[in-house]
Amino acid sequence: MIRVGIPVVIHDNAWMGGLNYFLSLLSVINEYNERELEVFVLTNRSDIFNNIYRKHIKIIQADFLLNRSERVRNLCRHFETDIRLAYYSKIYKLDVITHALPGKRFTANTLYWMPDFQHCHLPQLFSDIEIENRNKNIELVGNRCSNILLSSHAAESDFRKFYPHLGHVKSHVMNFTPNIEIESIKKHKNKPNNISENFYYVPNQFWVHKNHDVIIDALSLLPPEIKVYCTGNTSDIRNPEHFKNIERKIINSGLKDRFVVLGLVDRNEMISLLLNCLAVINPSYFEGWSSTVEEAKCLGKKLILSDIPVHREQAPIDALYFPAEDPISLANHLQNVWQNRDEEKQREKARYIESIKQYQLSREIFAKKYKSIVHAMLTAKN
């Protein structure tokens, strides 16, 4: 078997989409791995990976990955390699490492994952040093590995557009499929307490690029019975004042009872909200491959999406699109879906039947794609 390392360092709850991505990847490897890969998940939070995996998936408590002592940093600079990752590569005799920055020596062939190129499209949301570090990492990929992992063809197009001098780098596009236990969904069908009927749902963390403002503006144009519930982390590490500004806008718009922020909720409550909502809204200015969209698709939900390339690529059935800065267009969609809610619920049943057929196939494709990329990396030059 090919011994593969996947480092997953978790600092806080700021990027729940990233954690769900890795849980989804492990889920499909667990289900569709015919003794091809032996996977070592190197993480500082082994407690989070508490599913019962088959023996070819090993969850390693890798605390050394967090070591930022001066000695370790000096060694990393000297050898131009993350020696912490190199240590685990040697201990577990890894053949390939994915989702990590390739070092210059001491490690197995390593594939870097770039979820998106948001910093190229929306540089105003990043500090100069963040932009510099992101660009530096891409350049290192070009110099050391000549392979890059991307989550969408939209991201691949951005990579070619913004880094034309890296034409020699081979891009691997791997769309991910979320991990939803279809058989257990019915137990979460009951609507959560204190939630209105026929509500819209926004399961996005409160970062600036997620663009909650356009929903507030749209709600101000709509009748009072239309409500939106939001879940997600309310902290934006790049813009600490952002959520306070959102709260002020909600109050000033008189929408406290119609734009309701529930904050972080557990997975079961999130699934319950998805199942019971009239439609899911994702107004984001930018996405790499939206887990919000994928999870809603799996459940046959109506989607109302900002008109960005990756949302078009994800292609949900019956989706409605609006320009991200146009609250009037969004308000029209919300009003139309609301007025035709009985018909929409019937259409949802048909979408759900179709989505169940596609879900398992998508999971299998996800697993096969990862395995094919690992095989390609065996012979890649690091």
BELURJO-V851585 format. One record per residue. N is the residue number from 1. RES is the residue in one letter. PHI is phi in whole degrees, -180 to 180 (none if undefined). PSI is psi in whole degrees, -180 to 180 (999 if undefined). Layout:
# BELURJO-V851585
N_RES_PHI_PSI + N_RES_PHI_PSI
This chain:
# BELURJO-V851585
1_M_none_150 + 2_I_-82_129 + 3_R_-94_116 + 4_V_-117_134 + 5_G_-106_137 + 6_I_-128_101 + 7_P_-78_130 + 8_V_-132_97 + 9_V_-98_124 + 10_I_-116_120 + 11_H_-97_-36 + 12_D_-165_-162 + 13_N_-95_18 + 14_A_-67_-30 + 15_W_-128_73 + 16_M_-65_-31 + 17_G_-61_-37 + 18_G_-66_-44 + 19_L_-63_-45 + 20_N_-63_-32 + 21_Y_-59_-50 + 22_F_-68_-37 + 23_L_-63_-38 + 24_S_-68_-42 + 25_L_-61_-46 + 26_L_-64_-35 + 27_S_-62_-44 + 28_V_-75_-34 + 29_I_-64_-38 + 30_N_-63_-37 + 31_E_-87_-36 + 32_Y_-119_57 + 33_N_-131_103 + 34_E_-91_67 + 35_R_56_33 + 36_E_-94_-41 + 37_L_-122_140 + 38_E_-113_114 + 39_V_-105_130 + 40_F_-113_109 + 41_V_-88_113 + 42_L_-98_108 + 43_T_-143_153 + 44_N_-87_-5 + 45_R_-130_66 + 46_S_-63_-22 + 47_D_-64_-27 + 48_I_-73_-31 + 49_F_-90_69 + 50_N_-103_13 + 51_N_-70_160 + 52_I_-89_102 + 53_Y_-94_155 + 54_R_-68_166 + 55_K_-67_-14 + 56_H_-80_-4 + 57_I_-114_121 + 58_K_-119_126 + 59_I_-96_116 + 60_I_-108_124 + 61_Q_-75_104 + 62_A_-112_69 + 63_D_-63_-26 + 64_F_-63_-23 + 65_L_-61_-23 + 66_L_-91_-3 + 67_N_-68_116 + 68_R_-120_33 + 69_S_-66_159 + 70_E_-60_-38 + 71_R_-62_-46 + 72_V_-64_-43 + 73_R_-64_-38 + 74_N_-64_-41 + 75_L_-66_-39 + 76_C_-62_-43 + 77_R_-67_-43 + 78_H_-64_-46 + 79_F_-91_-3 + 80_E_52_43 + 81_T_-152_145 + 82_D_-76_100 + 83_I_-69_-20 + 84_R_-66_-45 + 85_L_-69_-37 + 86_A_-61_-37 + 87_Y_-60_-49 + 88_Y_-70_-32 + 89_S_-61_-41 + 90_K_-74_-45 + 91_I_-59_-42 + 92_Y_-102_9 + 93_K_51_52 + 94_L_-74_141 + 95_D_-92_-35 + 96_V_-144_144 + 97_I_-122_133 + 98_T_-117_160 + 99_H_64_40 + 100_A_-149_159 + 101_L_-79_127 + 102_P_-67_137 + 103_G_-92_176 + 104_K_-88_-22 + 105_R_-159_168 + 106_F_75_-7 + 107_T_-117_165 + 108_A_-68_168 + 109_N_-54_129 + 110_T_-125_134 + 111_L_-111_125 + 112_Y_-89_137 + 113_W_-106_123 + 114_M_-114_102 + 115_P_-60_-38 + 116_D_-164_174 + 117_F_-120_45 + 118_Q_-58_-34 + 119_H_-66_-21 + 120_C_-81_-34 + 121_H_-87_-37 + 122_L_-127_61 + 123_P_-61_-23 + 124_Q_-65_-16 + 125_L_-91_0 + 126_F_-122_151 + 127_S_-76_162 + 128_D_-59_-38 + 129_I_-71_-34 + 130_E_-64_-45 + 131_I_-63_-44 + 132_E_-60_-44 + 133_N_-67_-41 + 134_R_-63_-46 + 135_N_-65_-38 + 136_K_-62_-43 + 137_N_-63_-40 + 138_I_-64_-41 + 139_E_-64_-39 + 140_L_-62_-39 + 141_V_-59_-45 + 142_G_-63_-35 + 143_N_-84_-31 + 144_R_-110_-27 + 145_C_-127_-39 + 146_S_63_25 + 147_N_-141_144 + 148_I_-143_142 + 149_L_-101_129 + 150_L_-127_156 + 151_S_-97_-9 + 152_S_-157_162 + 153_H_-72_-26 + 154_A_-63_-42 + 155_A_-66_-38 + 156_E_-63_-41 + 157_S_-62_-41 + 158_D_-63_-42 + 159_F_-59_-45 + 160_R_-68_-34 + 161_K_-72_-47 + 162_F_-90_-15 + 163_Y_-131_59 + 164_P_-63_-24 + 165_H_-75_-7 + 166_L_-104_38 + 167_G_-62_-22 + 168_H_-78_-12 + 169_V_-79_128 + 170_K_-84_127 + 171_S_-100_136 + 172_H_-115_115 + 173_V_-97_123 + 174_M_-131_101 + 175_N_-71_138 + 176_F_-103_151 + 177_T_-112_130 + 178_P_-68_159 + 179_N_-95_101 + 180_I_-123_124 + 181_E_-82_94 + 182_I_-56_-40 + 183_E_-65_-27 + 184_S_-97_3 + 185_I_-65_-37 + 186_K_-59_-31 + 187_K_-69_-16 + 188_H_-104_13 + 189_K_-71_-28 + 190_N_-64_136 + 191_K_-68_137 + 192_P_-59_153 + 193_N_-61_150 + 194_N_65_22 + 195_I_-110_133 + 196_S_-67_161 + 197_E_-75_153 + 198_N_54_52 + 199_F_-99_161 + 200_Y_-98_151 + 201_Y_-128_136 + 202_V_-127_98 + 203_P_-93_60 + 204_N_-123_139 + 205_Q_-66_159 + 206_F_-90_67 + 207_W_-100_155 + 208_V_-55_-45 + 209_H_-70_-11 + 210_K_-76_-17 + 211_N_64_46 + 212_H_-65_-25 + 213_D_-54_-39 + 214_V_-66_-29 + 215_I_-71_-42 + 216_I_-61_-45 + 217_D_-62_-39 + 218_A_-69_-41 + 219_L_-60_-35 + 220_S_-63_-17 + 221_L_-96_-2 + 222_L_-114_160 + 223_P_-64_156 + 224_P_-66_-19 + 225_E_-74_-13 + 226_I_-86_122 + 227_K_-126_154 + 228_V_-128_132 + 229_Y_-112_137 + 230_C_-123_139 + 231_T_-125_161 + 232_G_133_162 + 233_N_-60_132 + 234_T_-93_6 + 235_S_-104_127 + 236_D_-111_107 + 237_I_-64_-24 + 238_R_-86_-25 + 239_N_-137_80 + 240_P_-59_-24 + 241_E_-89_-3 + 242_H_-61_-48 + 243_F_-67_-36 + 244_K_-61_-38 + 245_N_-65_-39 + 246_I_-63_-45 + 247_E_-60_-44 + 248_R_-62_-41 + 249_K_-65_-39 + 250_I_-60_-48 + 251_I_-66_-46 + 252_N_-64_-27 + 253_S_-88_-3 + 254_G_68_33 + 255_L_-115_20 + 256_K_-58_-34 + 257_D_-93_-2 + 258_R_-118_-22 + 259_F_-117_95 + 260_V_-106_122 + 261_V_-98_117 + 262_L_-95_-13 + 263_G_73_-155 + 264_L_-73_130 + 265_V_-126_162 + 266_D_-76_168 + 267_R_-60_-41 + 268_N_-64_-41 + 269_E_-68_-37 + 270_M_-62_-43 + 271_I_-64_-40 + 272_S_-62_-42 + 273_L_-65_-42 + 274_L_-60_-46 + 275_L_-66_-33 + 276_N_-97_-11 + 277_C_-75_158 + 278_L_-73_-39 + 279_A_-163_159 + 280_V_-104_135 + 281_I_-110_132 + 282_N_-130_102 + 283_P_-95_15 + 284_S_-58_144 + 285_Y_-74_-24 + 286_F_-158_142 + 287_E_-145_153 + 288_G_-87_-54 + 289_W_-161_106 + 290_S_-73_116 + 291_S_-68_-31 + 292_T_-56_-49 + 293_V_-65_-45 + 294_E_-64_-42 + 295_E_-67_-41 + 296_A_-65_-40 + 297_K_-58_-44 + 298_C_-60_-29 + 299_L_-99_6 + 300_G_74_20 + 301_K_-77_152 + 302_K_-68_138 + 303_L_-123_135 + 304_I_-120_112 + 305_L_-126_147 + 306_S_-63_146 + 307_D_-87_79 + 308_I_-119_156 + 309_P_-54_-43 + 310_V_-69_-31 + 311_H_-67_-36 + 312_R_-66_-39 + 313_E_-66_-37 + 314_Q_-71_-24 + 315_A_49_59 + 316_P_-68_146 + 317_I_-64_134 + 318_D_65_16 + 319_A_-66_150 + 320_L_-111_141 + 321_Y_-122_149 + 322_F_-145_149 + 323_P_-62_136 + 324_A_-59_-23 + 325_E_-106_19 + 326_D_-119_89 + 327_P_-65_-27 + 328_I_-67_-45 + 329_S_-63_-43 + 330_L_-63_-45 + 331_A_-59_-40 + 332_N_-62_-43 + 333_H_-64_-45 + 334_L_-61_-42 + 335_Q_-65_-44 + 336_N_-65_-43 + 337_V_-65_-41 + 338_W_-62_-46 + 339_Q_-66_-27 + 340_N_-111_33 + 341_R_-64_-34 + 342_D_-67_-43 + 343_E_-66_-38 + 344_E_-62_-38 + 345_K_-66_-34 + 346_Q_-69_-42 + 347_R_-65_-33 + 348_E_-61_-39 + 349_K_-61_-42 + 350_A_-67_-41 + 351_R_-63_-38 + 352_Y_-64_-44 + 353_I_-60_-43 + 354_E_-68_-39 + 355_S_-68_-35 + 356_I_-63_-39 + 357_K_-62_-40 + 358_Q_-82_-24 + 359_Y_-61_-51 + 360_Q_-66_-37 + 361_L_-63_-42 + 362_S_-63_-39 + 363_R_-64_-42 + 364_E_-65_-41 + 365_I_-63_-42 + 366_F_-56_-49 + 367_A_-65_-45 + 368_K_-63_-39 + 369_K_-64_-44 + 370_Y_-62_-44 + 371_K_-63_-40 + 372_S_-66_-36 + 373_I_-67_-42 + 374_V_-60_-44 + 375_H_-62_-41 + 376_A_-64_-36 + 377_M_-73_-19 + 378_L_-59_-36 + 379_T_-104_2 + 380_A_-71_151 + 381_K_-89_120 + 382_N_-100_999
